[in-house]
Amino acid sequence: MNHRFNNTVVVALGGSIVHPDGIDAVYLKKFKAFLDPFLRKGTRFIIVVGGGTLSRRFQDAAAKVTRVTDEDKDWLGIHATRLNAHLLRTAFRDAADPVVIDAREKVSRPAYPVAIASGWRPGWSTDYVAMRIAADIGADEAVIAGKPSHVYEKDPAKFPKAKRFDAMEWSAYRKLIPGKWKPGLHAPVDPVAAALGAKEKVKAIIVDGRDLVNFRALLNGKEFEGTIIG
């Protein structure tokens, strides 16, 4: 399975990749080196970064002090994504737009080789932000580079023999996940983002963000391991 991209690639980089337990500076250095050859060829990237463990630590701490609403949890998660986004922007400072995309009105055709985005508002994850940006700039797809390498019919951690999919329609995918967003929901693409993808006819390409060899193959239009939803 392979896929061809246009000149601008939208990537949702999972917070679990950037901040699995602490900040993974080793991975960030590798990720920067991984993108450099594509940037030299003129490919532009819009990278939406998640909150990872950082967001859950703030949410857990708040819950020990007071009753925390879902909106509160979302805002804590959003600010965690913004901190991670500024970290990533700093890592790419020579090529990156100095302004983090933290609201939809800041989305535009990239003027810099790299643009970094964070979470925006309560009610969805950074998956939605990536899908929304892709739709707004006319991209055909968003790459969801997190921990799962594919979409599975069941949680592969609990069901090792669960069927995995290489390609599927949005309608089939949406039957596998909850219908509504909840903070902390674990799904390759969140329900709000999935609904947007189906409506706007934007594909989601699920890959393991830690496997940069496979990620490189994907971006080069070669055979890769993952799931294309669309």
Secondary structure, 3 states (H helix, E strand, C coil): CCCCCCCEEEEEECHHHHCCCCCCHHHHHHHHHHHHHHHHCCCEEEEEECCHHHHHHHHHHHHCCCCCCHHHHHHHHHHHHHHHHHHHHHHCCCCECCCCECCHHHCCCCCCCEEEECCCCCCCCHHHHHHHHHHHHCCCEEEEEECCCCEECCCCCCCCCCCEECEECHHHHHCCCCCCCCCCCCCCCCHHHHHHHHHHCCEEEEEECCCHHHHHHHHCCCCCCCEEEC
